[in-house]
């Protein structure tokens, strides 16, 4: 699941609307909607703000494995 999809999923689980989150971020609802739909990149600072609004740890917006080598077999 991509970051924007996780943001949307967690927001819905918390029972908040896009309008509510956008208002708390002090940005237009359309802009927030673009973040959730993946039309705009969500930067780390914005993720931190969204995490605070949703009362969720920042790491929950990212996949478990942030980095994985493409050539693990060549290391052994």
PDB file of N, CA, C and O in Angstrom:
ATOM      1  N   UNK A   1       0.852  -1.177   0.000  1.00  0.00           N
ATOM      2  CA  UNK A   1       0.000   0.000   0.000  1.00  0.00           C
ATOM      3  C   UNK A   1       0.899   1.242   0.000  1.00  0.00           C
ATOM      4  O   UNK A   1       1.849   1.325   0.777  1.00  0.00           O
ATOM      5  N   UNK A   2       0.600   2.180  -0.852  1.00  0.00           N
ATOM      6  CA  UNK A   2       1.384   3.412  -0.945  1.00  0.00           C
ATOM      7  C   UNK A   2       1.037   4.345   0.214  1.00  0.00           C
ATOM      8  O   UNK A   2       0.009   4.184   0.871  1.00  0.00           O
ATOM      9  N   UNK A   3       1.911   5.318   0.453  1.00  0.00           N
ATOM     10  CA  UNK A   3       1.723   6.251   1.571  1.00  0.00           C
ATOM     11  C   UNK A   3       0.370   6.951   1.471  1.00  0.00           C
ATOM     12  O   UNK A   3      -0.361   7.030   2.458  1.00  0.00           O
ATOM     13  N   UNK A   4       0.034   7.456   0.295  1.00  0.00           N
ATOM     14  CA  UNK A   4      -1.239   8.168   0.149  1.00  0.00           C
ATOM     15  C   UNK A   4      -2.430   7.253   0.459  1.00  0.00           C
ATOM     16  O   UNK A   4      -3.424   7.693   1.036  1.00  0.00           O
ATOM     17  N   UNK A   5      -2.322   5.990   0.073  1.00  0.00           N
ATOM     18  CA  UNK A   5      -3.397   5.037   0.356  1.00  0.00           C
ATOM     19  C   UNK A   5      -3.498   4.754   1.853  1.00  0.00           C
ATOM     20  O   UNK A   5      -4.594   4.598   2.393  1.00  0.00           O
ATOM     21  N   UNK A   6      -2.347   4.688   2.514  1.00  0.00           N
ATOM     22  CA  UNK A   6      -2.354   4.471   3.969  1.00  0.00           C
ATOM     23  C   UNK A   6      -2.957   5.666   4.697  1.00  0.00           C
ATOM     24  O   UNK A   6      -3.700   5.500   5.665  1.00  0.00           O
ATOM     25  N   UNK A   7      -2.636   6.872   4.228  1.00  0.00           N
ATOM     26  CA  UNK A   7      -3.206   8.080   4.832  1.00  0.00           C
ATOM     27  C   UNK A   7      -4.729   8.023   4.738  1.00  0.00           C
ATOM     28  O   UNK A   7      -5.429   8.250   5.725  1.00  0.00           O
ATOM     29  N   UNK A   8      -5.227   7.720   3.558  1.00  0.00           N
ATOM     30  CA  UNK A   8      -6.674   7.646   3.338  1.00  0.00           C
ATOM     31  C   UNK A   8      -7.300   6.567   4.223  1.00  0.00           C
ATOM     32  O   UNK A   8      -8.327   6.793   4.863  1.00  0.00           O
ATOM     33  N   UNK A   9      -6.663   5.384   4.248  1.00  0.00           N
ATOM     34  CA  UNK A   9      -7.176   4.259   5.029  1.00  0.00           C
ATOM     35  C   UNK A   9      -7.249   4.605   6.525  1.00  0.00           C
ATOM     36  O   UNK A   9      -8.273   4.384   7.171  1.00  0.00           O
ATOM     37  N   UNK A  10      -6.167   5.141   7.054  1.00  0.00           N
ATOM     38  CA  UNK A  10      -6.122   5.480   8.477  1.00  0.00           C
ATOM     39  C   UNK A  10      -7.129   6.585   8.805  1.00  0.00           C
ATOM     40  O   UNK A  10      -7.805   6.533   9.832  1.00  0.00           O
ATOM     41  N   UNK A  11      -7.221   7.580   7.926  1.00  0.00           N
ATOM     42  CA  UNK A  11      -8.195   8.671   8.156  1.00  0.00           C
ATOM     43  C   UNK A  11      -9.605   8.111   8.248  1.00  0.00           C
ATOM     44  O   UNK A  11     -10.376   8.492   9.128  1.00  0.00           O
ATOM     45  N   UNK A  12      -9.940   7.203   7.336  1.00  0.00           N
ATOM     46  CA  UNK A  12     -11.282   6.610   7.347  1.00  0.00           C
ATOM     47  C   UNK A  12     -11.510   5.774   8.598  1.00  0.00           C
ATOM     48  O   UNK A  12     -12.594   5.807   9.181  1.00  0.00           O
ATOM     49  N   UNK A  13     -10.477   5.013   9.018  1.00  0.00           N
ATOM     50  CA  UNK A  13     -10.601   4.231  10.250  1.00  0.00           C
ATOM     51  C   UNK A  13     -10.866   5.116  11.462  1.00  0.00           C
ATOM     52  O   UNK A  13     -11.567   4.719  12.393  1.00  0.00           O
ATOM     53  N   UNK A  14     -10.299   6.314  11.440  1.00  0.00           N
ATOM     54  CA  UNK A  14     -10.478   7.253  12.550  1.00  0.00           C
ATOM     55  C   UNK A  14     -11.813   7.980  12.473  1.00  0.00           C
ATOM     56  O   UNK A  14     -12.197   8.689  13.403  1.00  0.00           O
ATOM     57  N   UNK A  15     -12.531   7.799  11.343  1.00  0.00           N
ATOM     58  CA  UNK A  15     -13.849   8.415  11.199  1.00  0.00           C
ATOM     59  C   UNK A  15     -13.815   9.898  10.872  1.00  0.00           C
ATOM     60  O   UNK A  15     -14.777  10.619  11.136  1.00  0.00           O
ATOM     61  N   UNK A  16     -12.702  10.359  10.294  1.00  0.00           N
ATOM     62  CA  UNK A  16     -12.587  11.766   9.935  1.00  0.00           C
ATOM     63  C   UNK A  16     -12.793  11.965   8.445  1.00  0.00           C
ATOM     64  O   UNK A  16     -12.490  11.081   7.643  1.00  0.00           O
ATOM     65  N   UNK A  17     -13.307  13.124   8.081  1.00  0.00           N
ATOM     66  CA  UNK A  17     -13.499  13.446   6.666  1.00  0.00           C
ATOM     67  C   UNK A  17     -12.281  14.177   6.128  1.00  0.00           C
ATOM     68  O   UNK A  17     -11.462  14.690   6.891  1.00  0.00           O
ATOM     69  N   UNK A  18     -12.172  14.219   4.810  1.00  0.00           N
ATOM     70  CA  UNK A  18     -11.108  14.990   4.183  1.00  0.00           C
ATOM     71  C   UNK A  18     -11.246  16.462   4.548  1.00  0.00           C
ATOM     72  O   UNK A  18     -10.243  17.147   4.748  1.00  0.00           O
ATOM     73  N   UNK A  19     -12.458  16.947   4.634  1.00  0.00           N
ATOM     74  CA  UNK A  19     -12.705  18.352   4.981  1.00  0.00           C
ATOM     75  C   UNK A  19     -12.125  18.666   6.356  1.00  0.00           C
ATOM     76  O   UNK A  19     -11.465  19.690   6.533  1.00  0.00           O
ATOM     77  N   UNK A  20     -12.368  17.795   7.321  1.00  0.00           N
ATOM     78  CA  UNK A  20     -11.875  18.001   8.686  1.00  0.00           C
ATOM     79  C   UNK A  20     -10.352  18.054   8.720  1.00  0.00           C
ATOM     80  O   UNK A  20      -9.771  18.955   9.325  1.00  0.00           O
ATOM     81  N   UNK A  21      -9.706  17.088   8.069  1.00  0.00           N
ATOM     82  CA  UNK A  21      -8.244  17.036   8.076  1.00  0.00           C
ATOM     83  C   UNK A  21      -7.671  18.249   7.349  1.00  0.00           C
ATOM     84  O   UNK A  21      -6.714  18.861   7.822  1.00  0.00           O
ATOM     85  N   UNK A  22      -8.251  18.600   6.202  1.00  0.00           N
ATOM     86  CA  UNK A  22      -7.782  19.758   5.442  1.00  0.00           C
ATOM     87  C   UNK A  22      -7.891  21.042   6.266  1.00  0.00           C
ATOM     88  O   UNK A  22      -6.987  21.877   6.246  1.00  0.00           O
ATOM     89  N   UNK A  23      -8.995  21.192   6.982  1.00  0.00           N
ATOM     90  CA  UNK A  23      -9.168  22.378   7.836  1.00  0.00           C
ATOM     91  C   UNK A  23      -8.097  22.433   8.919  1.00  0.00           C
ATOM     92  O   UNK A  23      -7.543  23.497   9.193  1.00  0.00           O
ATOM     93  N   UNK A  24      -7.807  21.295   9.533  1.00  0.00           N
ATOM     94  CA  UNK A  24      -6.785  21.270  10.586  1.00  0.00           C
ATOM     95  C   UNK A  24      -5.387  21.540  10.028  1.00  0.00           C
ATOM     96  O   UNK A  24      -4.527  22.075  10.727  1.00  0.00           O
ATOM     97  N   UNK A  25      -5.162  21.163   8.750  1.00  0.00           N
ATOM     98  CA  UNK A  25      -3.884  21.443   8.094  1.00  0.00           C
ATOM     99  C   UNK A  25      -3.834  22.862   7.544  1.00  0.00           C
ATOM    100  O   UNK A  25      -2.774  23.351   7.152  1.00  0.00           O
ATOM    101  N   UNK A  26      -4.981  23.514   7.520  1.00  0.00           N
ATOM    102  CA  UNK A  26      -5.122  24.866   6.964  1.00  0.00           C
ATOM    103  C   UNK A  26      -4.758  24.893   5.475  1.00  0.00           C
ATOM    104  O   UNK A  26      -4.037  25.772   5.002  1.00  0.00           O
ATOM    105  N   UNK A  27      -5.287  23.891   4.754  1.00  0.00           N
ATOM    106  CA  UNK A  27      -5.111  23.836   3.309  1.00  0.00           C
ATOM    107  C   UNK A  27      -6.485  23.586   2.674  1.00  0.00           C
ATOM    108  O   UNK A  27      -7.392  23.098   3.348  1.00  0.00           O
ATOM    109  N   UNK A  28      -6.648  23.912   1.394  1.00  0.00           N
ATOM    110  CA  UNK A  28      -7.927  23.634   0.730  1.00  0.00           C
ATOM    111  C   UNK A  28      -8.222  22.131   0.684  1.00  0.00           C
ATOM    112  O   UNK A  28      -7.308  21.313   0.576  1.00  0.00           O
ATOM    113  N   UNK A  29      -9.486  21.784   0.766  1.00  0.00           N
ATOM    114  CA  UNK A  29      -9.893  20.387   0.712  1.00  0.00           C
ATOM    115  C   UNK A  29      -9.436  19.731  -0.587  1.00  0.00           C
ATOM    116  O   UNK A  29      -9.030  18.569  -0.582  1.00  0.00           O
ATOM    117  N   UNK A  30      -9.497  20.457  -1.691  1.00  0.00           N
ATOM    118  CA  UNK A  30      -9.061  19.910  -2.979  1.00  0.00           C
ATOM    119  C   UNK A  30      -7.579  19.537  -2.952  1.00  0.00           C
ATOM    120  O   UNK A  30      -7.178  18.531  -3.537  1.00  0.00           O
ATOM    121  N   UNK A  31      -6.784  20.335  -2.287  1.00  0.00           N
ATOM    122  CA  UNK A  31      -5.357  20.040  -2.171  1.00  0.00           C
ATOM    123  C   UNK A  31      -5.152  18.764  -1.366  1.00  0.00           C
ATOM    124  O   UNK A  31      -4.380  17.889  -1.756  1.00  0.00           O
ATOM    125  N   UNK A  32      -5.846  18.668  -0.246  1.00  0.00           N
ATOM    126  CA  UNK A  32      -5.731  17.463   0.577  1.00  0.00           C
ATOM    127  C   UNK A  32      -6.187  16.233  -0.204  1.00  0.00           C
ATOM    128  O   UNK A  32      -5.549  15.182  -0.141  1.00  0.00           O
ATOM    129  N   UNK A  33      -7.285  16.365  -0.934  1.00  0.00           N
ATOM    130  CA  UNK A  33      -7.797  15.281  -1.757  1.00  0.00           C
ATOM    131  C   UNK A  33      -6.744  14.821  -2.763  1.00  0.00           C
ATOM    132  O   UNK A  33      -6.600  13.623  -3.008  1.00  0.00           O
ATOM    133  N   UNK A  34      -6.011  15.764  -3.343  1.00  0.00           N
ATOM    134  CA  UNK A  34      -4.956  15.430  -4.304  1.00  0.00           C
ATOM    135  C   UNK A  34      -3.841  14.625  -3.654  1.00  0.00           C
ATOM    136  O   UNK A  34      -3.257  13.750  -4.293  1.00  0.00           O
ATOM    137  N   UNK A  35      -3.539  14.913  -2.390  1.00  0.00           N
ATOM    138  CA  UNK A  35      -2.538  14.123  -1.668  1.00  0.00           C
ATOM    139  C   UNK A  35      -3.015  12.686  -1.504  1.00  0.00           C
ATOM    140  O   UNK A  35      -2.267  11.744  -1.770  1.00  0.00           O
ATOM    141  N   UNK A  36      -4.246  12.520  -1.072  1.00  0.00           N
ATOM    142  CA  UNK A  36      -4.770  11.177  -0.841  1.00  0.00           C
ATOM    143  C   UNK A  36      -4.898  10.377  -2.133  1.00  0.00           C
ATOM    144  O   UNK A  36      -4.732   9.157  -2.127  1.00  0.00           O
ATOM    145  N   UNK A  37      -5.187  11.045  -3.224  1.00  0.00           N
ATOM    146  CA  UNK A  37      -5.331  10.353  -4.509  1.00  0.00           C
ATOM    147  C   UNK A  37      -3.996  10.110  -5.207  1.00  0.00           C
ATOM    148  O   UNK A  37      -3.947   9.451  -6.245  1.00  0.00           O
ATOM    149  N   UNK A  38      -2.916  10.640  -4.638  1.00  0.00           N
ATOM    150  CA  UNK A  38      -1.597  10.438  -5.218  1.00  0.00           C
ATOM    151  C   UNK A  38      -1.288  11.391  -6.367  1.00  0.00           C
ATOM    152  O   UNK A  38      -0.329  11.175  -7.109  1.00  0.00           O
ATOM    153  N   UNK A  39      -2.074  12.425  -6.518  1.00  0.00           N
ATOM    154  CA  UNK A  39      -1.828  13.416  -7.570  1.00  0.00           C
ATOM    155  C   UNK A  39      -0.757  14.417  -7.161  1.00  0.00           C
ATOM    156  O   UNK A  39      -0.149  15.069  -8.010  1.00  0.00           O
ATOM    157  N   UNK A  40      -0.529  14.535  -5.854  1.00  0.00           N
ATOM    158  CA  UNK A  40       0.523  15.372  -5.285  1.00  0.00           C
ATOM    159  C   UNK A  40       1.354  14.510  -4.359  1.00  0.00           C
ATOM    160  O   UNK A  40       0.832  13.609  -3.702  1.00  0.00           O
ATOM    161  N   UNK A  41       2.641  14.783  -4.306  1.00  0.00           N
ATOM    162  CA  UNK A  41       3.512  14.054  -3.387  1.00  0.00           C
ATOM    163  C   UNK A  41       3.286  14.535  -1.961  1.00  0.00           C
ATOM    164  O   UNK A  41       3.156  15.734  -1.712  1.00  0.00           O
ATOM    165  N   UNK A  42       3.242  13.603  -1.042  1.00  0.00           N
ATOM    166  CA  UNK A  42       3.110  13.936   0.373  1.00  0.00           C
ATOM    167  C   UNK A  42       4.513  13.969   0.963  1.00  0.00           C
ATOM    168  O   UNK A  42       5.189  12.942   1.033  1.00  0.00           O
ATOM    169  N   UNK A  43       4.940  15.129   1.379  1.00  0.00           N
ATOM    170  CA  UNK A  43       6.275  15.286   1.946  1.00  0.00           C
ATOM    171  C   UNK A  43       6.278  14.933   3.428  1.00  0.00           C
ATOM    172  O   UNK A  43       5.233  14.922   4.078  1.00  0.00           O
ATOM    173  N   UNK A  44       7.448  14.650   3.943  1.00  0.00           N
ATOM    174  CA  UNK A  44       7.604  14.174   5.317  1.00  0.00           C
ATOM    175  C   UNK A  44       6.970  15.128   6.329  1.00  0.00           C
ATOM    176  O   UNK A  44       6.295  14.687   7.259  1.00  0.00           O
ATOM    177  N   UNK A  45       7.182  16.416   6.154  1.00  0.00           N
ATOM    178  CA  UNK A  45       6.610  17.375   7.114  1.00  0.00           C
ATOM    179  C   UNK A  45       5.086  17.296   7.141  1.00  0.00           C
ATOM    180  O   UNK A  45       4.471  17.423   8.200  1.00  0.00           O
ATOM    181  N   UNK A  46       4.486  17.086   5.982  1.00  0.00           N
ATOM    182  CA  UNK A  46       3.031  16.960   5.916  1.00  0.00           C
ATOM    183  C   UNK A  46       2.579  15.659   6.560  1.00  0.00           C
ATOM    184  O   UNK A  46       1.558  15.626   7.248  1.00  0.00           O
ATOM    185  N   UNK A  47       3.327  14.596   6.342  1.00  0.00           N
ATOM    186  CA  UNK A  47       3.004  13.313   6.981  1.00  0.00           C
ATOM    187  C   UNK A  47       3.026  13.472   8.498  1.00  0.00           C
ATOM    188  O   UNK A  47       2.156  12.950   9.195  1.00  0.00           O
ATOM    189  N   UNK A  48       4.015  14.190   9.002  1.00  0.00           N
ATOM    190  CA  UNK A  48       4.102  14.425  10.453  1.00  0.00           C
ATOM    191  C   UNK A  48       2.858  15.147  10.959  1.00  0.00           C
ATOM    192  O   UNK A  48       2.309  14.788  12.001  1.00  0.00           O
ATOM    193  N   UNK A  49       2.417  16.157  10.227  1.00  0.00           N
ATOM    194  CA  UNK A  49       1.221  16.909  10.623  1.00  0.00           C
ATOM    195  C   UNK A  49      -0.027  16.030  10.571  1.00  0.00           C
ATOM    196  O   UNK A  49      -0.862  16.060  11.475  1.00  0.00           O
ATOM    197  N   UNK A  50      -0.139  15.249   9.497  1.00  0.00           N
ATOM    198  CA  UNK A  50      -1.294  14.364   9.358  1.00  0.00           C
ATOM    199  C   UNK A  50      -1.293  13.318  10.479  1.00  0.00           C
ATOM    200  O   UNK A  50      -2.342  13.020  11.049  1.00  0.00           O
ATOM    201  N   UNK A  51      -0.133  12.769  10.789  1.00  0.00           N
ATOM    202  CA  UNK A  51      -0.017  11.782  11.867  1.00  0.00           C
ATOM    203  C   UNK A  51      -0.483  12.366  13.194  1.00  0.00           C
ATOM    204  O   UNK A  51      -1.169  11.702  13.972  1.00  0.00           O
ATOM    205  N   UNK A  52      -0.107  13.599  13.440  1.00  0.00           N
ATOM    206  CA  UNK A  52      -0.524  14.259  14.678  1.00  0.00           C
ATOM    207  C   UNK A  52      -2.037  14.455  14.705  1.00  0.00           C
ATOM    208  O   UNK A  52      -2.679  14.206  15.726  1.00  0.00           O
ATOM    209  N   UNK A  53      -2.604  14.896  13.594  1.00  0.00           N
ATOM    210  CA  UNK A  53      -4.057  15.110  13.511  1.00  0.00           C
ATOM    211  C   UNK A  53      -4.805  13.795  13.720  1.00  0.00           C
ATOM    212  O   UNK A  53      -5.818  13.752  14.418  1.00  0.00           O
ATOM    213  N   UNK A  54      -4.296  12.723  13.107  1.00  0.00           N
ATOM    214  CA  UNK A  54      -4.958  11.419  13.202  1.00  0.00           C
ATOM    215  C   UNK A  54      -4.565  10.650  14.456  1.00  0.00           C
ATOM    216  O   UNK A  54      -5.053   9.545  14.693  1.00  0.00           O
ATOM    217  N   UNK A  55      -3.672  11.244  15.264  1.00  0.00           N
ATOM    218  CA  UNK A  55      -3.193  10.614  16.493  1.00  0.00           C
ATOM    219  C   UNK A  55      -2.665   9.201  16.200  1.00  0.00           C
ATOM    220  O   UNK A  55      -3.078   8.209  16.800  1.00  0.00           O
ATOM    221  N   UNK A  56      -1.736   9.173  15.251  1.00  0.00           N
ATOM    222  CA  UNK A  56      -1.178   7.916  14.760  1.00  0.00           C
ATOM    223  C   UNK A  56       0.335   8.069  14.639  1.00  0.00           C
ATOM    224  O   UNK A  56       0.807   9.124  14.215  1.00  0.00           O
ATOM    225  N   UNK A  57       1.109   7.043  15.002  1.00  0.00           N
ATOM    226  CA  UNK A  57       2.567   7.124  14.835  1.00  0.00           C
ATOM    227  C   UNK A  57       2.937   7.274  13.352  1.00  0.00           C
ATOM    228  O   UNK A  57       2.322   6.645  12.490  1.00  0.00           O
ATOM    229  N   UNK A  58       3.926   8.096  13.064  1.00  0.00           N
ATOM    230  CA  UNK A  58       4.347   8.371  11.694  1.00  0.00           C
ATOM    231  C   UNK A  58       4.704   7.083  10.957  1.00  0.00           C
ATOM    232  O   UNK A  58       4.374   6.925   9.782  1.00  0.00           O
ATOM    233  N   UNK A  59       5.373   6.169  11.646  1.00  0.00           N
ATOM    234  CA  UNK A  59       5.817   4.943  10.979  1.00  0.00           C
ATOM    235  C   UNK A  59       4.668   4.100  10.434  1.00  0.00           C
ATOM    236  O   UNK A  59       4.886   3.263   9.557  1.00  0.00           O
ATOM    237  N   UNK A  60       3.453   4.300  10.932  1.00  0.00           N
ATOM    238  CA  UNK A  60       2.304   3.542  10.441  1.00  0.00           C
ATOM    239  C   UNK A  60       1.888   3.942   9.027  1.00  0.00           C
ATOM    240  O   UNK A  60       1.057   3.274   8.411  1.00  0.00           O
ATOM    241  N   UNK A  61       2.457   5.019   8.516  1.00  0.00           N
ATOM    242  CA  UNK A  61       2.129   5.475   7.173  1.00  0.00           C
ATOM    243  C   UNK A  61       3.092   4.897   6.127  1.00  0.00           C
ATOM    244  O   UNK A  61       2.936   5.139   4.930  1.00  0.00           O
ATOM    245  N   UNK A  62       4.078   4.140   6.586  1.00  0.00           N
ATOM    246  CA  UNK A  62       5.078   3.586   5.690  1.00  0.00           C
ATOM    247  C   UNK A  62       5.064   2.068   5.751  1.00  0.00           C
ATOM    248  O   UNK A  62       4.599   1.479   6.727  1.00  0.00           O
ATOM    249  N   UNK A  63       5.579   1.438   4.698  1.00  0.00           N
ATOM    250  CA  UNK A  63       5.678  -0.009   4.672  1.00  0.00           C
ATOM    251  C   UNK A  63       6.688  -0.476   5.710  1.00  0.00           C
ATOM    252  O   UNK A  63       7.543   0.291   6.154  1.00  0.00           O
ATOM    253  N   UNK A  64       6.579  -1.726   6.084  1.00  0.00           N
ATOM    254  CA  UNK A  64       7.496  -2.290   7.076  1.00  0.00           C
ATOM    255  C   UNK A  64       8.937  -2.250   6.602  1.00  0.00           C
ATOM    256  O   UNK A  64       9.832  -1.930   7.384  1.00  0.00           O
ATOM    257  N   UNK A  65       9.179  -2.566   5.347  1.00  0.00           N
ATOM    258  CA  UNK A  65      10.523  -2.565   4.798  1.00  0.00           C
ATOM    259  C   UNK A  65      10.722  -1.301   3.977  1.00  0.00           C
ATOM    260  O   UNK A  65      10.187  -1.182   2.874  1.00  0.00           O
ATOM    261  N   UNK A  66      11.472  -0.381   4.499  1.00  0.00           N
ATOM    262  CA  UNK A  66      11.727   0.866   3.794  1.00  0.00           C
ATOM    263  C   UNK A  66      12.799   0.660   2.739  1.00  0.00           C
ATOM    264  O   UNK A  66      12.728   1.256   1.664  1.00  0.00           O
ATOM    265  N   UNK A  67      13.802  -0.181   3.029  1.00  0.00           N
ATOM    266  CA  UNK A  67      14.874  -0.415   2.075  1.00  0.00           C
ATOM    267  C   UNK A  67      15.149  -1.914   1.980  1.00  0.00           C
ATOM    268  O   UNK A  67      15.257  -2.612   2.988  1.00  0.00           O
ATOM    269  N   UNK A  68      15.256  -2.375   0.764  1.00  0.00           N
ATOM    270  CA  UNK A  68      15.617  -3.762   0.552  1.00  0.00           C
ATOM    271  C   UNK A  68      16.528  -3.822  -0.666  1.00  0.00           C
ATOM    272  O   UNK A  68      16.183  -3.304  -1.728  1.00  0.00           O
ATOM    273  N   UNK A  69      17.669  -4.440  -0.519  1.00  0.00           N
ATOM    274  CA  UNK A  69      18.623  -4.539  -1.618  1.00  0.00           C
ATOM    275  C   UNK A  69      18.044  -5.383  -2.737  1.00  0.00           C
ATOM    276  O   UNK A  69      17.402  -6.404  -2.490  1.00  0.00           O
ATOM    277  N   UNK A  70      18.273  -4.951  -3.966  1.00  0.00           N
ATOM    278  CA  UNK A  70      17.798  -5.701  -5.135  1.00  0.00           C
ATOM    279  C   UNK A  70      18.680  -6.904  -5.412  1.00  0.00           C
ATOM    280  O   UNK A  70      18.248  -7.843  -6.081  1.00  0.00           O
ATOM    281  N   UNK A  71      19.902  -6.896  -4.912  1.00  0.00           N
ATOM    282  CA  UNK A  71      20.862  -7.951  -5.208  1.00  0.00           C
ATOM    283  C   UNK A  71      21.326  -8.668  -3.955  1.00  0.00           C
ATOM    284  O   UNK A  71      22.529  -8.803  -3.733  1.00  0.00           O
ATOM    285  N   UNK A  72      20.403  -9.126  -3.138  1.00  0.00           N
ATOM    286  CA  UNK A  72      20.777  -9.821  -1.900  1.00  0.00           C
ATOM    287  C   UNK A  72      21.597 -11.075  -2.176  1.00  0.00           C
ATOM    288  O   UNK A  72      22.480 -11.415  -1.390  1.00  0.00           O
ATOM    289  N   UNK A  73      21.323 -11.761  -3.269  1.00  0.00           N
ATOM    290  CA  UNK A  73      22.037 -13.010  -3.556  1.00  0.00           C
ATOM    291  C   UNK A  73      23.520 -12.773  -3.856  1.00  0.00           C
ATOM    292  O   UNK A  73      24.336 -13.677  -3.674  1.00  0.00           O
ATOM    293  N   UNK A  74      23.873 -11.578  -4.311  1.00  0.00           N
ATOM    294  CA  UNK A  74      25.265 -11.291  -4.629  1.00  0.00           C
ATOM    295  C   UNK A  74      26.095 -10.970  -3.393  1.00  0.00           C
ATOM    296  O   UNK A  74      27.320 -10.877  -3.476  1.00  0.00           O
ATOM    297  N   UNK A  75      25.435 -10.800  -2.239  1.00  0.00           N
ATOM    298  CA  UNK A  75      26.142 -10.447  -1.018  1.00  0.00           C
ATOM    299  C   UNK A  75      26.673 -11.670  -0.282  1.00  0.00           C
ATOM    300  O   UNK A  75      27.526 -11.538   0.596  1.00  0.00           O
ATOM    301  N   UNK A  76      26.189 -12.840  -0.620  1.00  0.00           N
ATOM    302  CA  UNK A  76      26.615 -14.046   0.105  1.00  0.00           C
ATOM    303  C   UNK A  76      27.739 -14.767  -0.585  1.00  0.00           C
ATOM    304  O   UNK A  76      28.204 -15.797  -0.097  1.00  0.00           O
TER     305      UNK A  76
END
